[in-house]
């Protein structure tokens, strides 16, 4: 009886019946209609209902129960069986129920993860739920459990990405691309309180913020006047210091040989413009300076780790990302102190500047700073404080008066 599906008088009627049964889970309680019916369709409806329909009728309606009864009486097969002979009927309410159950199960499993009680983690999960990403994950059968396994293993200890992926997911290439990588990066952005990355450099910085190194040659740190010893890289750094020449060092280089930084104080800035100005103005008279160029790379952290007893004077831009980065550095390095990151420093330079965007952050070393930034609503880049920063960086100056 599947021939009915191709019959001009039956085709549209049965197609409408399929849509109805799939939408309702097989219910025969409703009706289906055809508009602007052909003569063949009009005759079929008359035959099914036993009721005359005029040739001028623009819409013909048939109760599904009557259609099913007619097919059973005349062809010994029900409506659902005829439709299934062509292709299986979908149970959309059942599918939706299963989808909701799978989504709830995924959320429950995620909340049992290592970061389940963290605010950023709940924000990330809620975002996946609200924008439909979690539903698409469930529908596509993507391995969401792998995303949770990766996050549960973070932060790592500056581990190469292939090694990390092999350890956590048994596949060295599991995080090279694909949905798992994208979802983890979205979570890391929430963790750092920054927008999702839009290019490979931002992605690299995000991975490194969680201790995973995509490429130890791409992971770099810009330095000026670091007194160093030990191995080839140590000699490079020290020779550059004597000449007052900036150097860019890779994580790969820093791993080649043990390194010692022979200094009791290191300054850390965010923007290369500060280091460039120090080079031009002070040259070899600049105190040891490290430039993170945004989020500190694994190379930056490795380098600073070679000076465990040095006082680290740390600063970033006065924006919410900068506040988070400074707070993170103060937590990570026991001997770190903020460098010109007080409310007085901010207010003295906040007469103008770009609008302060993003999610507000706390400044535990000076609670009045975040309050002032929220009240003024302006970001202040490091370049606005350049004269003061250069004065602090000059050999012979004591910055502790304004740290």
C-alpha positions as CSV (number, residue, x, y, z in Angstrom):
1,X,0.0,0.0,0.0
2,X,3.0,2.3,-0.1
3,X,1.8,3.1,-3.6
4,X,-0.6,5.6,-2.0
5,X,2.4,7.8,-1.0
6,X,3.0,8.5,-4.7
7,X,-0.6,8.8,-5.7
8,X,-1.4,12.4,-6.7
9,X,-4.7,12.2,-4.8
10,X,-3.0,11.0,-1.6
11,X,0.5,12.4,-1.5
12,X,-0.2,15.8,0.1
13,X,-2.8,14.4,2.5
14,X,-0.4,11.7,3.7
15,X,2.5,14.2,3.9
16,X,0.3,16.4,6.2
17,X,-0.5,13.4,8.2
18,X,3.2,12.5,8.7
19,X,3.9,16.0,10.0
20,X,1.0,15.8,12.4
21,X,1.9,12.4,13.8
22,X,5.6,13.3,14.2
23,X,4.7,16.5,15.9
24,X,2.3,14.8,18.4
25,X,4.1,11.5,18.9
26,X,1.6,9.5,16.9
27,X,-1.7,11.0,18.2
28,X,-4.8,10.6,15.9
29,X,-6.8,13.2,17.8
30,X,-6.2,16.0,15.3
31,X,-7.1,16.8,11.7
32,X,-5.1,17.5,8.5
33,X,-6.0,19.7,5.6
34,X,-5.0,20.4,2.0
35,X,-5.5,23.8,0.5
36,X,-6.4,24.6,-3.1
37,X,-7.2,20.9,-3.6
38,X,-7.0,19.2,-7.0
39,X,-9.9,17.1,-8.4
40,X,-8.0,13.9,-7.4
41,X,-7.5,15.2,-3.8
42,X,-11.2,16.2,-3.6
43,X,-12.3,12.7,-4.6
44,X,-10.0,11.1,-2.1
45,X,-11.3,13.2,0.7
46,X,-14.9,12.4,-0.3
47,X,-14.1,8.7,-0.3
48,X,-12.4,8.9,3.2
49,X,-15.1,11.0,4.9
50,X,-18.2,9.9,3.0
51,X,-19.2,13.5,2.7
52,X,-19.6,15.4,-0.5
53,X,-17.1,18.4,-1.0
54,X,-17.9,20.9,-3.7
55,X,-15.4,21.5,-6.6
56,X,-15.0,25.1,-5.5
57,X,-13.8,24.3,-1.9
58,X,-10.5,25.9,-1.2
59,X,-9.6,23.8,1.9
60,X,-10.5,20.2,2.7
61,X,-10.0,18.8,6.2
62,X,-9.9,15.2,7.3
63,X,-9.9,13.9,10.9
64,X,-6.8,11.7,11.4
65,X,-8.9,9.1,13.1
66,X,-11.2,8.8,10.1
67,X,-8.2,8.6,7.8
68,X,-6.7,5.8,9.9
69,X,-10.1,3.9,10.0
70,X,-10.6,4.2,6.2
71,X,-7.1,2.8,5.5
72,X,-7.6,-0.1,7.9
73,X,-11.0,-0.9,6.3
74,X,-10.0,-0.6,2.7
75,X,-6.3,-1.6,2.8
76,X,-5.9,-3.6,6.1
77,X,-3.1,-1.3,7.3
78,X,-3.2,1.7,9.6
79,X,-2.0,5.3,8.8
80,X,1.2,5.0,10.9
81,X,2.2,1.7,9.2
82,X,1.7,3.2,5.7
83,X,3.8,6.2,6.5
84,X,6.5,4.1,8.2
85,X,6.9,1.9,5.1
86,X,8.4,4.9,3.3
87,X,10.7,6.0,6.2
88,X,10.3,5.7,10.0
89,X,8.1,8.2,11.7
90,X,9.9,10.5,14.1
91,X,8.6,10.8,17.7
92,X,9.4,14.5,18.2
93,X,8.0,14.8,21.7
94,X,10.0,11.7,22.7
95,X,13.1,13.1,21.0
96,X,12.6,16.4,22.9
97,X,12.2,14.5,26.2
98,X,15.4,12.5,25.6
99,X,17.2,15.7,24.5
100,X,16.2,17.4,27.8
101,X,17.2,14.4,29.8
102,X,20.6,14.3,28.0
103,X,21.1,18.0,28.5
104,X,20.3,17.8,32.2
105,X,22.6,14.8,32.6
106,X,25.4,16.7,30.9
107,X,24.9,19.7,33.2
108,X,24.7,17.5,36.3
109,X,28.0,15.7,35.3
110,X,29.6,19.1,34.6
111,X,28.6,20.5,38.0
112,X,30.3,17.5,39.7
113,X,33.6,18.6,38.0
114,X,36.6,20.1,39.8
115,X,35.5,23.6,39.2
116,X,31.8,23.0,39.8
117,X,31.5,25.6,42.6
118,X,33.4,28.4,40.8
119,X,31.4,31.4,39.7
120,X,33.1,31.5,36.2
121,X,32.3,27.8,35.7
122,X,28.6,28.2,36.4
123,X,28.6,31.3,34.2
124,X,30.1,29.3,31.4
125,X,27.6,26.4,31.7
126,X,24.7,28.9,31.9
127,X,25.9,30.5,28.7
128,X,26.0,27.2,26.9
129,X,22.5,26.4,28.1
130,X,21.0,29.8,27.3
131,X,22.4,30.2,23.8
132,X,21.5,26.7,22.7
133,X,25.1,25.4,22.5
134,X,24.4,22.6,24.9
135,X,21.4,21.5,22.9
136,X,23.5,21.4,19.8
137,X,26.1,19.4,21.6
138,X,23.6,16.9,22.7
139,X,22.0,16.7,19.2
140,X,25.3,16.2,17.5
141,X,26.5,13.7,20.0
142,X,29.7,15.6,20.7
143,X,31.9,14.3,23.5
144,X,31.0,16.9,26.2
145,X,32.5,14.7,28.8
146,X,35.9,15.3,27.2
147,X,35.5,19.0,27.7
148,X,34.9,18.4,31.4
149,X,37.9,16.1,31.6
150,X,40.1,18.7,30.1
151,X,38.8,21.4,32.5
152,X,39.2,19.1,35.5
153,X,42.9,18.7,34.6
154,X,43.5,22.5,34.5
155,X,45.5,24.4,35.5
156,X,48.4,22.3,34.2
157,X,52.1,23.0,34.9
158,X,53.2,24.5,31.6
159,X,52.7,21.2,29.8
160,X,53.0,21.0,26.0
161,X,49.6,20.6,24.5
162,X,50.2,17.2,22.8
163,X,51.5,15.8,26.0
164,X,48.6,17.2,28.0
165,X,46.0,15.9,25.4
166,X,47.6,12.5,25.5
167,X,47.5,12.4,29.2
168,X,44.0,13.6,29.6
169,X,42.2,12.4,26.4
170,X,44.6,9.6,25.1
171,X,45.0,11.5,21.9
172,X,47.9,13.9,21.2
173,X,45.8,15.8,18.6
174,X,42.5,15.9,20.5
175,X,42.9,19.7,21.2
176,X,44.5,20.7,17.9
177,X,41.1,21.8,16.6
178,X,37.4,20.8,16.7
179,X,34.5,21.3,19.0
180,X,36.2,20.2,22.2
181,X,39.0,22.8,21.8
182,X,36.4,25.5,21.1
183,X,34.3,24.7,24.1
184,X,37.4,24.6,26.4
185,X,38.6,28.0,25.1
186,X,35.2,29.4,25.7
187,X,35.4,28.1,29.3
188,X,39.0,29.5,29.7
189,X,37.8,32.9,28.5
190,X,35.1,32.9,31.2
191,X,37.7,31.8,33.8
192,X,39.9,34.8,32.8
193,X,36.9,37.1,32.6
194,X,37.7,38.2,29.0
195,X,35.9,37.8,25.7
196,X,36.3,34.6,23.7
197,X,39.4,34.6,21.6
198,X,39.2,35.7,17.9
199,X,42.6,34.8,16.6
200,X,45.4,32.3,17.2
201,X,47.5,34.6,19.4
202,X,44.6,35.2,21.8
203,X,44.0,31.4,21.8
204,X,47.6,30.7,22.6
205,X,47.5,33.2,25.5
206,X,44.4,31.6,26.9
207,X,45.9,28.1,26.8
208,X,49.0,29.4,28.5
209,X,47.0,31.1,31.2
210,X,45.8,27.6,32.2
211,X,49.3,26.1,32.0
212,X,49.0,24.4,28.6
213,X,51.6,25.4,26.0
214,X,50.5,25.0,22.3
215,X,54.0,25.9,21.0
216,X,57.1,26.5,23.1
217,X,58.6,28.5,20.3
218,X,55.6,30.8,20.0
219,X,55.5,31.3,23.8
220,X,57.8,34.3,24.3
221,X,58.6,37.0,26.8
222,X,60.2,40.5,26.1
223,X,62.9,41.5,28.6
224,X,65.3,44.3,29.3
225,X,68.4,44.4,31.5
226,X,68.0,41.1,33.3
227,X,71.3,40.0,35.0
228,X,71.5,36.3,34.3
229,X,73.9,33.4,34.4
230,X,73.8,29.8,33.4
231,X,74.0,28.3,29.9
232,X,73.8,29.9,26.5
233,X,70.5,31.8,27.2
234,X,71.9,33.2,30.5
235,X,74.9,34.5,28.7
236,X,72.7,36.1,26.0
237,X,70.6,37.9,28.6
238,X,73.6,39.2,30.5
239,X,75.3,40.4,27.4
240,X,72.1,42.2,26.3
241,X,71.9,43.7,29.8
242,X,75.4,45.2,29.5
243,X,74.4,46.8,26.2
244,X,70.9,47.9,27.3
245,X,69.4,45.9,24.5
246,X,65.9,44.3,24.8
247,X,65.6,40.6,24.1
248,X,62.8,38.3,23.2
249,X,63.2,34.9,24.8
250,X,61.2,31.7,23.9
251,X,60.0,29.1,26.3
252,X,62.0,26.6,24.2
253,X,65.2,28.5,24.9
254,X,64.4,28.8,28.6
255,X,64.1,25.0,28.8
256,X,67.5,24.4,27.2
257,X,69.6,24.9,30.4
258,X,69.3,26.0,34.0
259,X,69.2,29.7,34.4
260,X,69.8,32.0,37.3
261,X,68.6,35.6,37.6
262,X,71.0,37.5,39.8
263,X,68.7,40.3,41.0
264,X,66.6,41.1,44.0
265,X,64.0,43.2,42.1
266,X,62.2,42.8,38.8
267,X,59.6,45.2,37.3
268,X,56.8,43.8,35.2
269,X,54.7,45.9,32.8
270,X,52.0,44.9,30.3
271,X,52.7,47.1,27.2
272,X,55.8,47.0,25.0
273,X,55.6,50.8,24.7
274,X,56.9,51.0,28.3
275,X,59.9,48.8,27.6
276,X,60.6,50.6,24.4
277,X,60.6,54.0,26.1
278,X,62.8,52.6,28.9
279,X,65.3,51.4,26.3
280,X,65.3,54.7,24.5
281,X,65.5,56.9,27.6
282,X,67.5,54.9,30.1
283,X,69.1,52.1,28.1
284,X,71.5,50.1,30.3
285,X,70.5,52.2,33.3
286,X,67.0,50.6,33.4
287,X,66.2,48.3,36.3
288,X,65.4,44.7,35.3
289,X,62.1,44.8,33.3
290,X,59.8,42.1,31.9
291,X,57.0,42.9,29.5
292,X,54.1,40.4,29.4
293,X,52.4,41.9,26.3
294,X,49.0,41.1,27.8
295,X,48.3,37.8,29.5
296,X,51.6,36.5,30.8
297,X,52.9,33.7,28.7
298,X,54.3,30.4,29.9
299,X,57.7,31.8,28.9
300,X,57.2,34.8,31.2
301,X,56.2,32.6,34.1
302,X,59.2,30.2,33.5
303,X,61.6,33.2,33.4
304,X,60.2,34.8,36.6
305,X,60.5,31.4,38.3
306,X,64.2,31.6,38.0
307,X,64.2,34.5,40.5
308,X,62.3,33.0,43.4
309,X,63.6,35.4,46.0
310,X,63.3,38.6,44.0
311,X,60.7,41.3,44.7
312,X,58.4,41.5,41.7
313,X,56.8,44.8,41.1
314,X,53.8,44.1,38.9
315,X,51.4,46.3,36.9
316,X,48.9,46.2,34.1
317,X,46.6,48.6,32.4
318,X,43.8,50.1,34.5
319,X,41.0,48.1,32.9
320,X,39.1,45.1,34.3
321,X,41.4,42.6,32.5
322,X,44.4,44.3,33.9
323,X,43.0,44.2,37.4
324,X,42.4,40.5,37.1
325,X,45.9,39.9,35.7
326,X,47.5,41.8,38.6
327,X,45.5,40.0,41.2
328,X,46.5,36.7,39.6
329,X,50.2,37.6,39.7
330,X,50.0,38.6,43.3
331,X,48.4,35.3,44.1
332,X,51.0,33.3,42.1
333,X,54.2,35.1,43.3
334,X,54.5,35.4,47.1
335,X,57.0,38.3,46.7
336,X,55.0,40.2,44.2
337,X,53.6,43.7,45.0
338,X,51.6,46.1,42.8
339,X,53.5,48.7,41.0
340,X,51.6,52.0,40.7
341,X,48.3,50.2,40.8
342,X,46.5,52.2,43.5
343,X,43.4,54.3,43.3
344,X,45.5,57.4,43.6
345,X,47.5,56.4,40.6
346,X,44.4,55.7,38.6
347,X,42.5,58.9,39.6
348,X,45.6,61.0,38.8
349,X,45.5,59.8,35.2
350,X,41.8,59.1,34.6
351,X,40.7,62.5,33.2
352,X,40.0,60.9,29.9
353,X,40.4,57.6,28.2
354,X,38.4,54.8,26.6
355,X,35.3,53.6,28.2
356,X,35.8,50.9,30.8
357,X,34.2,47.7,29.3
358,X,33.7,44.2,30.5
359,X,32.9,42.5,33.7
360,X,34.1,44.4,36.8
361,X,36.9,42.8,38.9
362,X,38.1,43.3,42.5
363,X,41.4,44.8,43.5
364,X,42.1,43.1,46.8
365,X,45.5,45.0,47.3
366,X,43.5,48.3,47.2
367,X,39.7,47.8,47.3
368,X,39.2,51.5,46.6
369,X,40.8,51.1,43.2
370,X,38.1,48.9,41.7
371,X,35.5,51.2,43.3
372,X,37.1,54.2,41.7
373,X,37.3,52.6,38.3
374,X,33.6,51.6,38.5
375,X,32.7,55.1,39.4
376,X,34.8,56.9,36.8
377,X,34.1,54.4,34.0
378,X,37.4,55.1,32.1
379,X,40.3,52.7,31.3
380,X,43.8,54.1,31.8
381,X,46.6,52.5,29.7
382,X,50.1,52.3,31.0
383,X,51.4,54.9,28.5
384,X,49.5,57.6,30.4
385,X,51.7,56.9,33.4
386,X,54.9,56.6,31.3
387,X,56.9,59.5,33.0
388,X,56.3,58.1,36.5
389,X,57.1,54.5,35.3
390,X,60.4,55.6,33.8
391,X,61.3,57.5,36.9
392,X,60.8,54.3,38.9
393,X,62.8,52.2,36.4
394,X,65.9,54.5,36.6
395,X,68.7,52.9,38.5
396,X,69.2,54.7,41.8
397,X,65.5,55.5,42.3
398,X,63.4,53.9,45.1
399,X,59.9,53.0,43.8
400,X,58.8,51.7,47.2
401,X,57.5,55.1,48.0
402,X,54.8,54.6,45.4
403,X,54.4,50.8,45.0
